[in-house]
Amino acid sequence: MAAAMSGLLLRALRAALPAPATLPAVRRLRTAAPRPAFAKELFLGTLRKEEVFPYPEISNAELEEINQFVGPVEKFFSEEVDSKKIDRDAKIPPETLKGLKDLGLFGMQIPEEYGGLGLSNTMYARLGEITSLDGSIAVTLAAHQAIGLKGILIAGTDEQKAKYLPRLASGEHIAAFCLTEPGSGSDAASIQTRATLSEDGKYFLLNGSKVWISNGGLADIFTVFARTEVVDKDGKLKDKITAFIVERDFGGVTHGKPEDKLGIRGSNTCEVHFENTKVPIENVIGEVGGGFKVAMNILNSGRFSMGSASAGMIKKLIEMTAEYACTRKQFNKKLSEFGLIQEKFCFMAVKAYVMESMAYLTAGMMDRPGFPDCSVEAAMVKGTNEILRLYIALTGMQHAGKILTDKIKEIKKGNVGVALGEFLNKLRDTMGRKVDYGLVGDRGVVHPSLQESAKKLEENIYYFGTTVRGLLSRFGKTIVDEQLVLKRVADIVINLYAMTAAISRASRSISIGLRNHDHEVLLTNIFCTEAYFKNNYAMAQLEKYADENLDDSIKKAAKQVLEKRAYTCSHPLDRTF
């Protein structure tokens, strides 16, 4: 009942906001010329400061609107969500799910014309900080809208949107994203689920199994990826992946028992099986054979919200642990008085600040007109695993490689200007180049209190560009197999983006007089100094014949362990001398 009242209040508050002259009744899609990719350009040693300075801001109307949403959602999570019960019972209670639906949280990014809240990426990230306070709810909501229905939203036809989005927005229907299979995890292109076109060409017969599907046992609507036969440009039949909207009511859709997980136990995760499921041809998302691109676009656009969610959790943990540290005593001293405890709180605050800064910088960039390419930034914000690290590094290296290859072609054609530019760059490097991207100084965009951090960032970016150039020259196309190299490349560029986000945000905070901005400066300078030295060491490791590089020894040791499939050292008590 309380949640229903909150939902009514939330909608009433939205209705009471300023008239269309200040805030449009429906938030329209923002369009403009395509914008350059910020993170990819870092691989060339280029800093496009206009993309990240000043730090993004939302309008006063949007700020007022999101603040109206925050109160009811915080109240609901504080008073109506019992996280201990959810984790103990391994299920979100029906009344809690109903409350989430009443608040409109199943349709946060679905446009208002389809019954959703129509939130921008920035506003969605802000609510994500609150919904993340319960992991099971966060996963359920994210699986539904960040990936489950996102294909319809970004690649669906007008008819598909009109048919499916209203009930998905209300939560009457729940969505799931079905890509992973028993033999296909990170290698999404190797899926085996197959969709066969009927003789009359009116529908596909879908057969196969998907695993680890969040919301798999709850969902009414599935975005499913399957192999289909496609006639290629050369007239030959080829297997390509196609994306489908599949309704449970189509028949032949079953699911296994929920996985009993360690953590986020209340979110539903299970296998989903399709057996001769008839899917109408009009339920193809995008083009037949274009499903891999649809899948990548869904995943790229859905990752960014993980940053604000993680920052929200860390901030809550800081509150809880700080309370304990400031009241618990040992050796006649509060825990908060011990240096090692203070160090932990410092770096918790630093990490929360940097993650939050990256998340809202990325969200702000994604909200700008012009469909900016933020795929690498979104991957960095998610909090990377090995696969995303390789994606970040290889995407950036590919971008740099193409630009540099084009330059080499121009030089070979006799383009004197390009050749002279490259020669002068190398000459300046040998003479000790002074790196200046215009972040500091009389016309700089960074506040003077952050000047040293900005100089460290500029230096790191320039020498990262020269490092990437050296790696491409050394390895060429075989760079794709150098995973230890790529891991370091990814770590460096993640640090560079994090430094940029923190410096830009702290500069803005000082400029507009936000409370505790001096604390932001302190956290930023701590992070940037640490990141600067880590980047320098990583770049030293990437030099050819570097003493700091232990890659060959690491591979040799790993090979010896894996050959025996065991720890191979003799036990110290095996025998005496």
C-alpha positions in Angstrom: 0.0 0.0 0.0 2.8 2.4 0.9 4.6 1.7 -2.4 1.4 2.3 -4.3 1.0 5.6 -2.6 4.6 6.5 -3.3 4.0 5.7 -7.0 1.0 8.0 -7.1 3.0 10.7 -5.3 5.8 10.3 -7.7 3.6 10.7 -10.7 1.8 13.7 -9.0 5.1 15.3 -8.4 6.1 14.9 -12.1 2.8 16.5 -13.1 3.5 19.4 -10.8 6.8 20.2 -12.4 7.3 23.3 -14.5 5.3 23.7 -17.7 6.6 22.6 -21.2 8.4 25.8 -21.7 10.8 24.7 -19.1 10.5 20.9 -19.2 9.1 19.1 -22.2 6.1 16.9 -21.5 8.0 14.1 -23.4 11.8 14.0 -23.4 12.7 13.9 -27.1 15.7 12.1 -28.6 18.7 14.5 -28.9 20.3 14.5 -32.3 23.3 16.2 -33.8 26.4 15.4 -35.8 28.4 12.3 -34.6 30.9 13.1 -31.8 34.5 11.8 -31.6 35.2 9.0 -29.1 37.2 10.3 -26.1 38.7 7.1 -24.7 39.7 5.7 -28.1 41.6 8.9 -28.8 43.7 8.4 -25.7 45.4 5.5 -27.5 46.8 8.1 -29.9 48.1 10.3 -27.1 45.3 12.7 -27.8 43.3 14.5 -25.2 40.0 15.9 -26.4 39.4 18.2 -23.5 36.3 19.7 -24.9 34.6 16.3 -24.5 35.3 16.1 -20.7 35.8 19.7 -19.5 33.7 21.2 -18.0 32.2 18.2 -16.2 28.7 17.4 -17.5 25.7 19.1 -15.9 22.0 18.4 -16.2 19.5 21.3 -16.5 17.8 22.7 -13.4 14.5 21.2 -14.6 16.0 17.8 -14.8 17.7 18.2 -11.5 14.4 19.1 -9.9 12.7 16.2 -11.6 15.3 13.6 -10.4 15.2 15.0 -6.9 11.4 14.4 -6.9 12.1 10.7 -7.8 14.8 10.2 -5.3 12.7 10.8 -2.1 10.0 8.2 -2.8 12.5 5.5 -4.0 14.8 6.0 -1.0 11.8 5.8 1.3 10.6 2.6 -0.3 14.0 0.9 0.0 14.4 2.1 3.6 11.0 1.0 4.8 9.7 -1.7 2.5 12.8 -3.7 1.4 14.0 -6.5 3.7 17.3 -7.5 2.2 18.0 -10.1 4.9 14.7 -11.9 4.1 15.3 -11.6 0.3 18.7 -13.2 0.7 17.5 -15.8 3.2 14.5 -16.9 1.1 16.3 -16.5 -2.2 13.3 -14.7 -3.6 12.0 -11.1 -3.9 8.6 -11.1 -2.2 5.6 -10.4 -4.5 4.7 -7.3 -2.5 8.2 -5.9 -3.0 8.1 -6.5 -6.7 4.7 -4.8 -6.8 6.1 -1.8 -5.0 9.0 -1.5 -7.5 6.4 -1.7 -10.4 4.2 1.0 -8.7 7.2 3.3 -8.5 7.8 2.9 -12.2 11.2 1.4 -11.7 10.6 -1.3 -14.4 10.4 1.5 -17.0 13.1 4.0 -16.0 14.5 4.4 -19.5 11.4 3.5 -21.5 10.1 6.7 -23.2 7.0 8.3 -21.6 5.0 7.8 -24.7 5.2 4.0 -24.0 4.3 4.5 -20.3 7.9 4.7 -18.9 9.6 7.4 -16.9 11.8 8.4 -19.9 14.9 9.1 -17.7 18.1 10.2 -19.2 21.2 8.1 -18.6 22.3 10.5 -15.9 19.0 10.3 -14.1 18.9 6.5 -14.5 22.4 6.3 -12.9 21.2 8.4 -10.0 18.3 6.0 -9.2 20.7 3.1 -9.8 22.6 4.3 -6.7 19.5 3.7 -4.6 18.3 0.4 -6.2 21.8 -1.1 -5.8 21.4 -1.1 -2.1 19.8 -4.5 -2.5 21.8 -6.6 -4.9 19.0 -8.9 -5.8 16.7 -6.1 -6.8 19.5 -4.3 -8.6 20.2 -7.4 -10.8 16.5 -8.0 -11.4 15.9 -4.4 -12.6 19.1 -4.3 -14.6 18.5 -7.6 -16.4 15.0 -6.4 -17.3 15.8 -3.0 -18.7 19.6 -2.6 -19.1 19.7 -5.7 -21.4 16.4 -7.5 -21.4 14.3 -5.0 -23.2 17.1 -2.8 -24.5 17.1 -4.4 -27.9 13.5 -3.4 -28.5 14.4 0.1 -27.3 17.4 0.7 -29.5 16.8 -1.5 -32.6 13.1 -2.4 -32.5 10.5 -1.2 -35.0 7.7 1.2 -34.1 5.3 -1.7 -34.1 7.5 -3.8 -31.8 7.9 -0.9 -29.4 4.1 -0.1 -29.3 3.3 -3.8 -28.8 5.8 -4.7 -26.0 7.2 -1.6 -24.2 4.0 -0.4 -22.4 3.6 -3.7 -20.4 7.4 -3.9 -19.9 7.3 -0.4 -18.5 4.6 -1.1 -16.0 6.3 -4.4 -15.0 3.2 -6.4 -16.0 5.7 -8.2 -18.2 9.4 -8.9 -17.1 12.2 -9.2 -19.7 15.3 -11.4 -19.9 18.4 -11.4 -22.2 19.3 -14.9 -23.6 22.7 -15.1 -25.1 25.0 -17.3 -23.0 24.9 -21.1 -23.6 26.6 -24.2 -22.1 29.4 -24.0 -24.6 29.4 -20.3 -25.3 30.3 -17.8 -22.6 32.5 -14.9 -23.5 32.7 -16.2 -27.1 29.2 -15.0 -28.0 29.7 -15.7 -31.7 29.9 -19.5 -31.0 26.3 -19.9 -29.9 24.5 -23.0 -31.2 20.8 -22.2 -30.6 19.2 -22.3 -34.0 16.2 -20.6 -35.6 14.9 -22.2 -38.8 12.7 -20.3 -41.2 9.4 -22.1 -42.0 8.6 -23.0 -45.6 5.9 -20.3 -45.9 8.4 -17.7 -44.5 6.1 -16.5 -41.8 7.9 -17.7 -38.7 11.1 -19.2 -37.3 11.3 -22.5 -35.3 13.6 -21.8 -32.4 15.5 -24.7 -30.7 18.3 -24.5 -28.1 19.2 -23.8 -24.5 20.5 -20.8 -22.6 22.2 -20.7 -19.2 22.8 -18.3 -16.4 19.8 -16.2 -17.5 18.8 -13.5 -15.0 15.0 -13.3 -14.7 14.8 -16.5 -16.7 12.1 -18.0 -14.5 10.2 -14.7 -14.1 10.3 -13.4 -17.7 7.4 -13.1 -20.1 9.5 -11.6 -22.8 12.9 -12.8 -23.9 15.5 -11.2 -26.2 17.0 -14.4 -27.7 20.0 -14.8 -30.0 20.1 -17.7 -32.4 21.9 -18.9 -35.6 20.0 -18.5 -38.8 20.8 -19.3 -42.4 21.4 -16.1 -44.5 22.2 -15.7 -48.2 25.5 -13.7 -48.2 26.5 -11.1 -50.8 28.3 -13.8 -52.8 25.1 -15.8 -53.0 26.2 -18.5 -50.6 24.3 -19.7 -47.5 26.0 -18.7 -44.3 25.2 -19.1 -40.6 24.7 -15.7 -38.9 23.3 -14.7 -35.6 19.8 -13.1 -35.4 18.0 -11.4 -32.5 14.4 -12.3 -31.7 11.7 -11.1 -29.4 10.2 -14.3 -27.9 7.1 -14.5 -25.8 6.7 -17.2 -23.2 3.2 -17.7 -24.6 4.6 -18.7 -28.0 4.9 -22.2 -26.4 7.9 -24.5 -26.1 9.6 -22.2 -23.6 10.6 -23.8 -20.3 13.1 -23.0 -17.5 15.1 -25.0 -15.0 15.2 -24.6 -11.2 16.8 -21.3 -9.9 20.5 -21.4 -9.3 21.4 -21.3 -5.6 24.0 -18.5 -5.7 26.5 -17.2 -3.2 25.1 -13.6 -2.9 22.4 -11.9 -4.8 20.3 -15.0 -4.0 17.0 -13.2 -4.4 17.5 -12.6 -8.1 16.2 -15.4 -10.4 19.0 -17.1 -12.4 18.2 -20.3 -14.4 18.5 -22.2 -17.6 15.9 -21.4 -20.3 15.0 -23.9 -23.0 13.3 -23.4 -26.4 11.8 -26.4 -28.2 10.2 -25.8 -31.5 9.1 -22.3 -30.4 7.3 -20.6 -33.2 8.5 -17.0 -33.5 6.8 -14.7 -36.1 9.1 -13.2 -38.7 8.0 -9.7 -37.5 9.6 -10.5 -34.1 13.1 -10.2 -35.6 15.0 -7.3 -34.0 16.9 -5.4 -36.6 17.9 -7.5 -39.7 18.1 -11.3 -40.1 21.8 -12.0 -39.6 22.4 -8.8 -37.8 22.0 -10.1 -34.3 25.6 -10.0 -33.2 25.7 -6.2 -33.7 22.4 -5.9 -31.8 23.9 -7.9 -28.9 27.1 -5.8 -28.7 25.1 -2.6 -28.9 22.8 -3.8 -26.0 25.8 -4.8 -23.9 27.8 -1.6 -24.7 24.8 0.7 -23.7 23.9 -1.2 -20.6 27.2 -1.4 -18.8 27.6 2.2 -17.7 25.0 2.0 -14.9 27.2 -0.5 -13.0 29.5 2.4 -12.0 27.0 4.5 -10.1 25.5 1.3 -8.6 28.9 0.2 -7.3 29.6 3.7 -6.0 26.3 3.8 -4.2 27.1 0.5 -2.5 30.5 1.7 -1.4 29.2 4.9 0.0 26.7 3.0 2.1 29.4 0.6 3.3 31.6 3.6 4.3 28.7 4.9 6.5 28.2 1.5 8.1 31.9 0.8 8.7 32.8 4.4 9.8 30.1 4.1 12.5 31.7 1.0 13.8 35.3 2.3 13.6 34.4 5.4 15.5 32.7 3.6 18.4 34.6 0.3 18.7 37.7 0.5 21.0 40.8 -1.7 21.3 43.9 -1.0 23.4 42.1 2.1 24.8 41.8 3.7 21.4 39.0 3.9 18.9 39.6 1.9 15.7 39.4 5.1 13.8 42.6 6.3 15.5 44.8 3.6 14.0 46.8 4.4 10.9 46.0 1.2 9.0 42.3 1.7 9.6 42.5 5.3 8.4 44.3 4.1 5.3 41.4 1.8 4.5 38.8 4.6 4.9 40.9 6.9 2.7 41.0 4.5 -0.1 37.4 3.5 0.2 36.5 7.2 -0.2 39.0 7.6 -3.1 37.5 4.6 -4.9 33.9 5.7 -4.4 34.7 9.2 -5.6 36.6 8.1 -8.7 34.0 5.5 -9.6 31.2 8.0 -9.2 33.1 10.6 -11.2 33.6 8.1 -14.1 30.0 6.9 -14.0 28.5 10.4 -14.2 31.0 11.6 -16.8 30.1 8.7 -19.0 26.4 9.1 -18.4 26.7 12.8 -19.3 28.6 12.1 -22.4 26.0 9.5 -23.5 23.2 12.1 -22.9 24.8 14.6 -25.3 23.4 15.1 -28.8 25.2 13.3 -31.6 25.2 9.6 -30.5 28.7 9.7 -29.0 30.7 6.4 -29.1 31.1 5.6 -25.4 31.5 1.9 -25.7 35.0 1.9 -24.2 34.1 4.4 -21.4 31.0 2.2 -20.5 33.2 -0.9 -20.3 35.7 0.9 -18.0 32.9 2.1 -15.8 31.4 -1.3 -15.3 34.4 -2.5 -13.3 36.4 -4.6 -15.6 37.0 -8.3 -15.7 39.6 -10.0 -18.0 37.3 -10.1 -21.0 36.3 -6.4 -20.7 40.0 -5.5 -20.2 40.8 -7.2 -23.5 37.8 -5.4 -25.2 39.0 -2.0 -23.9 42.6 -2.6 -25.0 41.8 -4.2 -28.4 39.1 -1.6 -29.3 41.5 1.2 -28.6 44.5 -0.4 -30.3 42.4 -1.1 -33.4 41.3 2.6 -33.5 44.9 3.7 -33.1 46.2 1.2 -35.6 43.8 2.4 -38.3 44.7 6.0 -37.8 48.5 5.3 -37.8 48.1 3.0 -40.9 46.4 5.8 -42.7 49.3 8.1 -41.8 51.9 5.6 -43.1 49.9 5.3 -46.4 50.0 9.1 -46.7 53.7 9.2 -46.1 54.3 6.5 -48.8 52.2 8.5 -51.2 54.6 11.4 -50.7 52.5 13.6 -48.4 55.2 15.9 -47.1 53.1 17.5 -44.4 52.3 14.2 -42.7 55.9 13.1 -43.0 57.3 16.4 -41.6 54.8 16.2 -38.7 56.0 12.7 -37.8 59.6 13.8 -38.0 59.1 16.8 -35.8 57.3 14.7 -33.2 60.2 12.3 -33.0 62.7 15.2 -32.8 60.8 16.8 -30.0 60.7 13.5 -28.1 64.5 13.0 -28.4 65.1 16.6 -27.2 62.8 16.2 -24.2 59.4 17.4 -25.1 57.3 19.6 -22.8 53.9 18.1 -22.7 51.0 20.7 -22.7 47.4 19.9 -23.6 46.1 23.1 -22.3 44.7 21.8 -19.0 46.6 24.3 -16.9 47.9 27.8 -17.2 46.2 31.1 -18.0 43.8 29.5 -20.4 43.6 26.2 -18.7 40.3 24.4 -17.8 41.6 22.9 -14.5 41.5 24.7 -11.1 44.9 25.7 -9.8 44.6 23.4 -6.8 44.6 20.5 -9.2 47.4 21.7 -11.4 50.0 19.1 -10.4 47.5 16.3 -11.0 46.6 17.7 -14.4 50.3 17.9 -15.4 50.7 14.2 -14.4 47.6 13.3 -16.5 49.0 15.2 -19.5 52.4 13.5 -19.3 50.8 10.1 -18.9 48.5 10.6 -21.9 51.3 11.6 -24.2 53.6 8.8 -23.3 50.8 6.3 -23.4 50.3 7.3 -27.0 54.0 6.7 -27.8 53.8 3.3 -25.9 50.8 2.2 -28.0 52.6 3.3 -31.2 55.6 1.2 -30.2 53.5 -1.9 -29.4 51.7 -1.7 -32.7 55.0 -1.4 -34.5 56.4 -4.3 -32.5 53.5 -6.8 -32.6 51.4 -5.7 -35.5 48.2 -7.8 -35.9 49.6 -10.4 -33.4 48.9 -7.9 -30.6 45.5 -9.7 -30.2 47.4 -12.7 -28.8 49.5 -10.7 -26.3 47.0 -10.8 -23.4 49.5 -9.8 -20.6 50.4 -6.8 -22.7 46.8 -5.9 -23.4 46.0 -6.1 -19.7 48.6 -3.5 -18.9 47.3 -1.3 -21.8 43.8 -1.5 -20.4 44.9 -0.8 -16.8 46.7 2.4 -18.0 43.8 3.7 -20.1 41.3 3.0 -17.3 43.6 5.0 -14.9 43.8 7.9 -17.5 40.0 8.0 -17.8 39.6 7.9 -14.1 42.1 10.7 -13.6 40.3 12.8 -16.2 36.9 12.2 -14.6 38.1 13.1 -11.1 40.0 16.2 -12.1 37.1 17.5 -14.2 34.5 16.8 -11.5 36.7 18.4 -8.7 37.3 21.5 -10.8 33.6 21.9 -11.4 32.9 21.4 -7.7 35.3 24.2 -6.7 34.0 26.5 -9.5 30.3 26.3 -8.4 31.1 26.2 -4.7 29.9 22.8 -3.7 30.2 21.9 0.0 33.3 19.9 0.9 35.0 20.6 -2.4 38.4 20.7 -0.7 37.8 17.1 0.3 37.2 16.3 -3.4 40.5 18.0 -4.3 42.3 15.9 -1.7 40.8 12.6 -2.9 41.6 13.5 -6.6 45.2 14.5 -5.9 45.7 11.2 -3.9 44.3 9.1 -6.7 46.1 10.9 -9.5 49.5 10.7 -7.8 49.1 7.0 -7.2 47.8 6.4 -10.7 50.6 8.4 -12.3 53.3 6.2 -10.8 51.4 3.0 -11.6 51.0 4.1 -15.2 54.7 4.9 -15.5 55.6 1.5 -14.1 53.2 -0.3 -16.5 54.6 1.7 -19.4 58.1 0.7 -18.4 57.0 -2.9 -18.3 55.7 -2.6 -21.9 59.1 -1.4 -23.2 61.0 -4.0 -25.3 63.6 -6.0 -23.1 62.4 -4.2 -20.0 63.9 -5.5 -16.7 60.5 -4.8 -15.1 58.7 -7.2 -17.5 58.3 -10.8 -16.2 55.9 -12.0 -18.8 58.1 -14.8 -20.1 58.8 -16.1 -16.6 55.1 -15.9 -15.8 54.1 -17.9 -18.9 56.9 -20.4 -18.2 55.8 -21.0 -14.6 52.1 -21.3 -15.6 53.0 -23.8 -18.3 54.8 -26.0 -15.8 51.8 -26.0 -13.5 49.3 -26.6 -16.2 51.3 -29.5 -17.8 51.1 -31.4 -14.5 47.7 -29.9 -13.7 49.0 -29.5 -10.1 51.3 -27.6 -7.8 54.6 -29.1 -8.8 57.1 -28.1 -6.0 58.3 -30.8 -3.6 57.0 -30.5 -0.1 59.7 -29.2 2.3 59.1 -32.4 4.4 59.5 -34.8 1.5 63.0 -35.9 2.7 66.0 -34.7 4.6 69.5 -34.0 3.2 
